[in-house]
């Protein structure tokens, strides 16, 4: 067990990391995540796998907030995916798809930040655990950044939805 990760934990972390990289690559390139391109498909698939594997690695006994976040992530992913596949493409569907995928990226950041900084730096982690008040402040700042990002996405859609063009991210 490296850094306290089980084999399943390492697989989970690898898929979550790939999802986060793909998600941010799409946001920085297109201003949003969409499943039309390969990076978007990879984001969705890796996020689903990360959620499913997470259910087997939570070691806090019984159903807890981490399980709820995994279920919420899968639910929001499904809604965003359905909105993106809507036969009668509409502006509300574009909002739902865009904001749904962005919300799931934020959901990745909660356990990602928590698990990373309760383990690193090795021997002197920055936070003592999920209830550490300083960690909660950091998560609050991340939430604020995501809310601002989502507001910018809404503004972009309101002006004119940015199409997913075939680029080097395909």
C-alpha positions as CSV (number, residue, x, y, z in Angstrom):
1,X,0.0,0.0,0.0
2,X,1.6,3.2,-1.3
3,X,0.7,6.3,0.7
4,X,-2.0,4.3,2.4
5,X,-3.8,3.4,-0.9
6,X,-5.1,0.0,-1.5
7,X,-4.9,-1.5,-5.0
8,X,-8.5,-0.4,-5.6
9,X,-7.7,3.0,-4.2
10,X,-4.8,3.3,-6.7
11,X,-7.0,2.3,-9.6
12,X,-9.7,4.8,-8.4
13,X,-7.1,7.6,-8.1
14,X,-5.7,6.9,-11.6
15,X,-9.2,7.1,-13.2
16,X,-10.1,10.2,-11.2
17,X,-6.9,11.9,-12.2
18,X,-7.4,11.2,-15.9
19,X,-11.0,12.5,-15.6
20,X,-9.9,15.7,-13.9
21,X,-7.1,16.4,-16.5
22,X,-9.6,15.8,-19.3
23,X,-12.2,18.0,-17.6
24,X,-9.9,20.9,-17.1
25,X,-8.4,20.5,-20.6
26,X,-11.9,20.9,-22.1
27,X,-12.8,23.8,-19.9
28,X,-9.7,25.7,-20.7
29,X,-10.0,25.0,-24.4
30,X,-13.8,25.3,-24.9
31,X,-15.1,26.9,-21.8
32,X,-17.1,23.8,-21.0
33,X,-17.1,20.0,-20.8
34,X,-19.1,18.2,-23.4
35,X,-19.2,14.5,-24.3
36,X,-19.0,15.1,-28.1
37,X,-15.2,14.9,-28.3
38,X,-12.8,12.2,-27.1
39,X,-11.7,14.1,-24.1
40,X,-15.3,14.6,-23.0
41,X,-16.1,10.9,-23.5
42,X,-13.0,10.0,-21.5
43,X,-14.0,12.5,-18.8
44,X,-17.5,10.8,-18.5
45,X,-16.1,7.3,-18.6
46,X,-13.3,7.9,-16.1
47,X,-15.7,9.8,-13.8
48,X,-18.2,6.9,-13.8
49,X,-15.4,4.4,-13.1
50,X,-14.0,6.6,-10.3
51,X,-17.4,6.9,-8.7
52,X,-18.0,3.1,-8.9
53,X,-14.6,2.2,-7.5
54,X,-15.0,4.8,-4.7
55,X,-17.9,2.8,-3.2
56,X,-15.4,0.0,-2.4
57,X,-12.7,2.1,-0.8
58,X,-14.5,4.3,1.7
59,X,-13.3,3.0,5.1
60,X,-15.4,5.1,7.5
61,X,-17.9,2.4,8.1
62,X,-21.3,2.3,6.5
63,X,-23.0,4.9,4.3
64,X,-21.5,8.3,4.6
65,X,-21.2,11.7,2.9
66,X,-18.6,10.3,0.5
67,X,-21.1,7.7,-0.7
68,X,-23.7,10.4,-1.1
69,X,-21.3,12.5,-3.2
70,X,-20.6,9.5,-5.4
71,X,-24.3,8.9,-6.0
72,X,-24.9,12.6,-6.6
73,X,-22.0,12.6,-9.1
74,X,-23.5,9.7,-11.1
75,X,-27.0,11.3,-11.0
76,X,-25.7,14.7,-12.3
77,X,-23.5,12.9,-14.9
78,X,-26.6,11.1,-16.2
79,X,-28.7,14.3,-16.3
80,X,-25.9,16.1,-18.2
81,X,-25.4,13.3,-20.6
82,X,-29.1,13.0,-21.4
83,X,-29.3,16.8,-21.9
84,X,-26.3,16.6,-24.2
85,X,-28.0,13.9,-26.2
86,X,-31.4,15.6,-26.4
87,X,-33.0,15.1,-29.8
88,X,-34.8,18.5,-29.5
89,X,-31.6,20.5,-28.8
90,X,-32.5,23.6,-26.8
91,X,-30.9,26.3,-24.8
92,X,-32.1,24.8,-21.5
93,X,-30.5,21.5,-22.4
94,X,-27.2,23.3,-23.2
95,X,-27.3,24.9,-19.7
96,X,-28.1,21.6,-18.1
97,X,-25.3,19.8,-19.9
98,X,-22.7,22.4,-19.4
99,X,-23.4,23.2,-15.7
100,X,-23.9,19.5,-14.9
101,X,-20.5,18.5,-16.2
102,X,-18.9,21.4,-14.5
103,X,-20.6,20.5,-11.2
104,X,-19.2,16.9,-11.5
105,X,-15.7,18.4,-11.9
106,X,-16.2,20.3,-8.7
107,X,-17.4,17.1,-7.1
108,X,-14.1,15.5,-8.1
109,X,-12.2,18.3,-6.4
110,X,-13.8,17.7,-2.9
111,X,-12.3,14.2,-2.3
112,X,-9.3,15.0,-4.5
113,X,-8.3,17.9,-2.4
114,X,-9.2,16.1,0.9
115,X,-7.3,12.9,0.1
116,X,-4.3,14.7,-1.4
117,X,-3.7,17.1,1.4
118,X,-4.4,14.8,4.2
119,X,-1.6,12.6,2.8
120,X,0.9,15.2,1.5
121,X,3.5,16.3,2.3
122,X,4.4,12.8,3.5
123,X,4.9,12.9,7.3
124,X,3.4,16.3,7.7
125,X,0.2,16.6,5.8
126,X,-1.4,20.0,5.4
127,X,-4.7,19.0,6.9
128,X,-5.6,16.5,9.7
129,X,-8.7,15.2,8.0
130,X,-12.0,16.1,6.3
131,X,-13.2,18.0,9.3
132,X,-10.1,20.2,9.5
133,X,-11.4,23.8,9.5
134,X,-8.6,24.9,7.2
135,X,-9.5,22.2,4.7
136,X,-13.1,23.3,4.8
137,X,-12.0,26.9,4.0
138,X,-10.0,25.6,1.0
139,X,-13.0,23.6,-0.3
140,X,-15.1,26.8,0.2
141,X,-12.6,28.8,-2.0
142,X,-12.7,26.0,-4.6
143,X,-16.5,26.2,-4.5
144,X,-16.4,30.0,-5.0
145,X,-14.1,29.6,-8.0
146,X,-16.5,27.0,-9.5
147,X,-19.5,29.2,-9.0
148,X,-17.7,32.1,-10.7
149,X,-16.8,29.7,-13.5
150,X,-20.4,28.5,-13.9
151,X,-21.6,32.1,-14.0
152,X,-19.2,32.7,-16.8
153,X,-20.4,29.6,-18.6
154,X,-24.0,30.8,-18.3
155,X,-23.0,34.2,-19.7
156,X,-21.2,32.5,-22.6
157,X,-24.3,30.3,-23.4
158,X,-26.6,33.3,-23.1
159,X,-24.5,35.2,-25.7
160,X,-24.0,32.3,-28.0
161,X,-23.2,28.7,-27.2
162,X,-19.7,27.8,-28.1
163,X,-19.6,24.8,-30.4
164,X,-17.4,21.9,-29.8
165,X,-15.1,22.1,-32.8
166,X,-12.8,19.2,-33.8
167,X,-9.4,20.2,-32.5
168,X,-6.4,18.5,-31.1
169,X,-8.6,17.4,-28.2
170,X,-10.5,14.9,-30.3
